[in-house]
Amino acid sequence: MRIHLVEAGEGPMVLLVHGFPESWYSWRHQLTALAAAGYRTVAIDVRGYGRSSAPVEVEAYGMLQHVSDNLGVLEALGEDKATIVGHDWGSIIAAHCALLRPDVFTGLAMLSSPYAPPGTIRPTDAMRAAGGDEEFYIMYFQAPGRAEAEAEMDVRHWMLGILMAVSGDAVATPDGGAVTTVPAGQMLRDRFVIPDRLPGWLTETDLDFYVEEFERTGFRGGLNRYRNMDLDWEDLQPWRGQPITVPSLFIGGQRDPSTRGGQRAIAKFGESLPGLRGNHLLAGCGHWVQQERPEEVNRLLIDWLNALP
């Protein structure tokens, strides 16, 4: 397995894990800031993305494989411990790294997507119910090739559409429906609203980078993460209900569907994250918190990191 990474700085290691559909580049504002604060800061391309390996098999993207990848990165860099920071799916991957190997991942920061311990309900059963009369986007992603075909017919349109749809700058959809569900016979992109000009947090250079990466790799690797939720649920049953005990931090956006949808999990942080040292909700911010509010996120991360033992 090849894992591509970008790093900056020296000091205690901080490992940054991105989500969907992103890349190491989503941490561009954090790499230099954390390095300047005295940390060896490492941002990876998760398997299936960018220049990292992209196995064909769906089951190659299970949670245990992602945890193993991050352990391998530390070993390759000669580190035996790290603080791990994740966003979106990277937040969930980071949480399970700290759950399974607290001896290695000794601090955990989660952005946008909160941790919930493995439970008793099969994830796809819960996701089917989440969409109501429409199809919840995670179920829409389940069939291999379906969402890939939609996204890859025009990568630039789809990337800009998804970035805007769940950002703090999102506007109402054309039919007034949710961007997280798909009506029968339609596609996710049918509810995208493409702006006349980019918001201040996203430049043409930023968009070009993402588009070039996914035009080269496609979206299959990233989407395969969603297709392992039931397998993960089975693999992680030995940790059912188990809390994460390492010092932790959560940062979410007030307008982020992932944070809003995770309110039940956030309400249980006292049980699931007994080491929680900060729970921050950024007003007016959407899903892409470290890109939309880099200075605020950097300050929260650095203050939290500096207070760790």
C-alpha positions in Angstrom: 0.0 0.0 0.0 1.4 3.4 -1.0 0.2 6.4 1.0 1.1 9.8 -0.4 1.6 12.6 2.1 2.7 16.2 2.5 4.5 17.4 5.7 5.8 20.5 7.3 7.6 21.4 10.5 9.3 19.6 13.3 8.2 18.5 16.8 5.4 16.2 18.1 3.6 14.7 15.2 0.1 15.7 14.1 -1.6 13.5 11.4 -4.3 15.1 9.3 -6.9 12.9 7.6 -9.3 14.3 5.0 -12.8 13.3 4.0 -14.9 13.0 0.9 -14.4 14.3 -1.8 -11.2 15.9 -0.8 -7.4 15.4 -0.6 -4.4 16.3 1.5 -4.9 19.8 0.0 -7.9 20.4 2.2 -5.4 20.9 5.0 -3.4 23.5 3.1 -4.1 26.2 5.7 -3.3 24.0 8.7 0.0 22.5 7.4 1.9 25.8 7.7 0.1 27.1 10.8 0.6 23.9 12.9 4.2 23.7 11.7 4.9 27.2 12.7 3.4 26.4 16.2 6.0 23.7 16.7 4.5 20.5 15.3 5.5 18.0 12.7 2.4 18.2 10.6 1.5 15.4 8.1 -1.4 15.5 5.7 -2.1 12.2 3.8 -4.1 11.3 0.7 -6.4 8.6 2.1 -6.2 5.3 0.2 -8.3 5.7 -3.0 -7.4 9.4 -3.4 -4.8 11.4 -5.1 -1.4 9.7 -5.3 -2.1 7.0 -2.8 -2.9 3.4 -3.8 -6.5 2.7 -5.0 -7.4 -1.0 -4.7 -10.2 -2.2 -6.9 -12.0 -4.3 -4.3 -14.8 -2.5 -2.3 -13.8 -4.4 0.8 -10.3 -2.9 0.7 -11.8 0.3 2.1 -12.9 -1.0 5.4 -12.3 0.9 8.6 -9.6 -1.5 9.9 -7.6 -1.0 6.7 -7.7 2.8 7.1 -6.5 2.4 10.7 -3.7 0.2 9.5 -2.7 2.7 6.8 -2.3 5.4 9.5 -0.3 3.1 11.7 1.9 2.4 8.6 2.4 6.1 8.0 3.7 6.6 11.5 6.0 3.6 11.2 7.4 4.8 7.9 8.1 8.2 9.3 9.8 6.8 12.4 7.2 8.0 14.9 5.6 5.9 17.6 2.9 8.3 18.7 0.8 11.1 17.1 -2.2 13.3 17.6 -4.7 12.6 14.9 -7.0 15.2 13.4 -9.8 14.3 10.9 -12.5 15.9 8.9 -15.7 14.3 7.5 -14.9 10.6 6.9 -11.4 11.5 8.1 -13.0 12.4 11.4 -14.5 9.0 11.7 -11.3 7.3 10.6 -9.3 9.3 13.2 -11.8 8.4 15.9 -11.4 4.7 15.3 -7.6 5.1 15.2 -7.9 6.5 18.7 -10.5 3.9 19.8 -8.4 0.9 18.6 -4.9 2.2 19.3 -5.0 4.8 22.1 -1.4 3.9 22.9 -0.4 5.3 19.5 -2.9 8.0 18.7 -2.8 9.8 22.0 -5.0 12.8 21.1 -8.0 13.2 18.7 -9.6 16.2 17.0 -12.7 15.7 14.9 -14.1 18.3 12.5 -17.7 18.2 11.2 -18.5 14.5 11.8 -18.9 13.5 15.5 -18.0 10.1 16.9 -20.7 7.6 17.9 -19.7 4.2 19.3 -20.6 1.1 17.3 -24.2 0.4 18.1 -26.9 -2.3 17.7 -28.5 -1.1 14.4 -27.0 -2.0 11.1 -26.0 1.3 9.5 -27.7 0.9 6.1 -31.0 0.1 8.0 -30.7 3.5 9.7 -29.7 5.2 6.5 -32.7 3.9 4.6 -35.0 5.4 7.2 -33.1 8.7 7.1 -34.2 9.7 3.6 -38.0 9.5 4.2 -39.8 9.5 0.9 -36.5 10.1 -0.9 -33.2 8.3 -1.0 -30.6 9.4 1.5 -27.3 10.2 -0.2 -25.4 7.5 1.6 -27.8 4.9 0.2 -27.5 6.6 -3.2 -23.7 6.0 -3.0 -24.0 2.3 -2.2 -24.3 0.8 -5.8 -20.8 0.7 -7.4 -20.7 2.9 -10.5 -23.9 4.8 -9.9 -22.6 7.9 -8.2 -19.3 7.6 -10.1 -21.1 8.0 -13.4 -22.9 11.1 -12.2 -19.8 12.8 -10.8 -17.4 11.9 -13.6 -19.6 13.2 -16.4 -18.5 16.7 -15.5 -16.0 16.7 -12.6 -15.7 20.5 -12.3 -19.5 21.0 -12.1 -20.0 18.2 -9.6 -17.1 19.3 -7.4 -18.2 22.9 -7.3 -21.8 21.8 -6.7 -21.0 19.5 -3.7 -18.6 22.1 -2.2 -21.2 24.8 -2.4 -24.2 22.6 -1.4 -23.1 21.9 2.2 -21.0 25.1 2.7 -21.9 28.1 4.8 -22.7 29.8 1.5 -25.3 27.3 0.4 -28.5 28.6 -1.0 -31.9 27.0 -1.4 -32.1 24.2 -3.9 -34.2 24.8 -7.1 -37.1 22.7 -5.8 -36.7 23.5 -2.1 -35.6 20.0 -1.3 -32.7 18.8 0.8 -29.2 18.4 -0.8 -28.7 15.2 1.3 -31.5 13.2 -0.4 -32.3 12.2 -4.0 -35.8 12.0 -5.4 -36.7 8.8 -7.3 -35.2 8.8 -10.8 -33.0 11.8 -10.2 -29.4 12.5 -9.4 -27.7 14.3 -6.5 -26.5 17.0 -8.9 -30.1 17.9 -9.8 -30.2 20.0 -6.6 -26.9 21.7 -7.0 -26.8 25.4 -7.3 -23.7 26.7 -9.2 -22.7 30.2 -8.1 -21.8 33.0 -10.6 -18.6 33.5 -8.6 -16.7 31.6 -6.0 -17.0 32.4 -2.2 -14.0 34.0 -0.5 -12.7 30.7 1.0 -12.5 28.9 -2.4 -10.2 30.2 -5.2 -10.0 29.0 -8.8 -6.7 27.5 -8.0 -8.2 25.5 -5.2 -11.0 24.2 -7.4 -8.5 23.5 -10.2 -6.5 21.3 -7.8 -9.5 19.2 -6.8 -10.8 18.9 -10.3 -7.4 17.7 -11.7 -7.1 15.1 -8.9 -10.5 13.6 -9.5 -10.3 13.8 -13.3 -7.2 11.6 -12.9 -8.4 9.2 -10.2 -12.1 9.2 -10.5 -14.4 8.9 -7.4 -14.5 5.2 -6.9 -12.0 5.0 -4.1 -13.6 7.7 -2.1 -17.1 6.3 -2.6 -16.0 2.8 -1.6 -15.6 4.1 2.0 -19.4 4.5 2.1 -19.9 0.9 0.8 -18.1 -0.6 3.9 -20.4 0.8 6.6 -22.1 -2.5 7.3 -18.8 -4.4 7.1 -17.3 -1.9 9.6 -20.3 -2.4 11.9 -19.6 -6.1 11.9 -15.8 -5.8 12.4 -16.2 -3.3 15.2 -18.8 -5.1 17.3 -16.1 -6.0 19.9 -16.0 -2.2 20.7 -19.8 -1.8 20.8 -20.6 1.1 23.1 -16.9 1.7 24.0 -15.8 5.3 24.6 -12.7 7.0 23.3 -10.6 8.0 26.3 -7.8 10.0 24.9 -8.0 13.9 25.1 -10.3 15.0 22.3 -11.7 18.1 20.5 -14.7 18.7 18.3 -15.3 21.5 15.8 -18.4 21.8 13.7 -20.2 24.3 11.5 -23.5 25.7 12.5 -24.8 25.3 8.9 -23.1 21.9 8.4 -25.6 19.0 7.6 -23.1 16.5 9.2 -22.9 18.4 12.4 -26.7 19.1 12.5 -27.4 15.5 11.8 -25.0 14.4 14.4 -26.7 16.2 17.3 -27.7 13.0 19.0 -24.1 11.8 19.0 -22.8 15.2 20.2 -25.3 15.2 23.1 -23.7 11.9 24.2 -20.1 13.2 24.2 -20.0 13.0 28.0 -20.3 9.2 27.6 -18.5 8.6 24.3 -15.7 11.1 24.7 -14.9 11.4 28.4 -11.6 13.1 27.5 -13.3 15.9 25.6 -11.6 19.3 26.1 -13.5 21.4 23.7 -16.7 21.4 21.7 -17.0 24.3 19.3 -19.8 25.3 16.9 -18.8 27.9 14.4 -21.6 30.3 13.6 -22.6 30.6 9.9 -20.0 28.0 8.9 -20.8 25.0 6.7 -19.2 21.5 6.3 -15.7 22.5 5.0 -14.7 24.1 8.4 -10.9 24.1 8.0 -11.2 25.7 4.6 -14.1 28.1 5.3 -12.7 29.3 8.7 -9.0 28.5 8.6 -7.8 31.1 11.1 -10.4 30.2 13.7 -9.8 26.4 13.3 -6.1 26.9 13.5 -6.4 28.8 16.7 -8.7 26.2 18.3 -6.4 23.4 17.2 -3.2 25.0 18.3 -4.6 26.0 21.7 -5.8 22.5 22.2 -2.6 20.9 21.0 -0.5 23.2 23.3 -2.6 22.1 26.3 -2.1 18.4 25.7 0.3 16.5 28.1 
